[in-house]
Amino acid sequence: MNTLSIFLWLKSGLVNILPTCMTFLFVLIGYLPWPISFFAEIVPAFAIISLYYWVVFRPDLIPYFVVFGLGILQDAISGAPFGLHAIVYLVVRALVVNQRRFIIGKPFWVFWVAFGLVSFIAGLLSWCLASLYRGALLPTDAPLIALIMTVTLFPLIAWILLQVQRKIVGTMGA
Amino acid sequence: MIKRGSKVTVIGLALPIRIWAQRFALLGFLSLSFALVIFSRSDWTGIQQFRVTIVDTVSPILYVLNQPVEALSNATNAVEGFFSIYTDNQRLREENARLLQWVHEARRLGLENATLRAQLAYVPDKRTHFVTARVVADTGGTFFQSILINAGAREYVRLGQAVVWHGGLVGRIVEVGERTSRVLLMIDINSRIPVMIQSTGDRAILKGNNSSQPRLEFLPGNSPISPGDWVVTSGHGGVYPPGIAVGAVSQISDGVITLQPMVEWSKLSQAIILDFGVNGIIPPPERLPASSKLLKK
């Protein structure tokens, strides 16, 4: 194996883990102490946007074990019981992988509306699991605002991810 | 011909195997996740250990990511400060005049106290130690109200210690890693704090409800409470030391008393961990194998 082939192999490896790294960063960004009043309560679910985007366009780079790992990482940071976010992310991946053929090649609003539905299901599932775990009906106003924030910010984050995909990651099979 | 036939068979087999593997992966990881959720409910220290290890590992990245956020926060404060220089100056002058009177009063009381203590052979309280740490993650999302701070066992942070900022109660330490700790905020649904109305001395329990306005419960029915009354920790139960300001009564309606915490959550960039030498309902570290291991490092 010569130097060039090692370089190409390394490059493709790094490119392939980029969607995972970006989703990981989005998980962390969601937990930064932003100096904005009540922002922590209604912080958008950045990681769901990244997960949805990559599962639609490059599901081969976000396999189930990666999704599980990201969920566990988020559980560790957020103080949630281990497995809670992992369940939500696994369900999101399964759902999106099965429906991606109805999203790819369609106008942007279809992509956006589908994301709205996916994030609603993810939010509802998180709320149900967290309420069950804590043995009380948790407030619904803050998660609803967080959901609206997530869906509103989707085009911006999706645009950033699109640039990364076009310039670095490429399409499936490319 | 045989070769081509065998190739077709291999490809034909590979696809269903792959599909099965994917289905198994989903079912397998989902089952594992549910098992972990159930395990998390138990007090198994292995889970806690795993959590603090992950948080300790990730905390340097969080710290780096925090730098632009901190710069933004500093810039916002600078702009805010610039526009309020005049009013701030006026307020500080008045406050300074008032505080100077208190200095004289404090000196007089200090002397009086020293004289009385000498007469009674009084055994003084332990000195309070404290550690100031930076908030590296605000996990006060919608379901679990906690923050991560960049001080851990190596800074002698221990389970159960009270955390304050700007004189107001923030919460208590519930997880201790080597370089990070988790603080359960007083507004979390699992938080119960024995408190006291400062003006009347009536005791109550402050119950978190995952909103920014926790509720006061078990207050005596005849308590003459009114909005604006200060609430402090009572020290009962031994978890929190007495006298830490918690907040002020904000609303009383239909028997529901809500409290406005003293701490401004959005401005919580740092926190002070107090060591009053009380262990309370949380067992001392030596009785927790995982924690003791962390603390000995």
Interface residues (C-beta under 8 A of the other chain):
Chain A: L25 L28 I29 G30 Y31 L32 P33 W34 P35 I36 S37 F38 F39 A40 E41 I42 V43 P63 Y64 F65 V67 F68 G71 I72 L73 A76 I77 S78 G79 A80 P81 F82 G83 L84 A86 I87 L90 V91 R93 A94 S126 W127 L129 A130 Y133 R134 A136 L138 P139 A142 P143 A146
Chain B: Q22 A25 L26 F29 L30 L32 S33 F34 A35 L36 V37 F39 S40 R41 I47 F50 R51 I54 V55 V58 I61 L62 L65 N66 V69 L72 S73 T76 N77 V135 V136 A137 D138 T139 G140 G141 T142 F143 F144 S146 I147 L148 E175 R182 L184 I189 N190 N209 N210 S211 S212 E264 W265 S266 K267 L268 S269
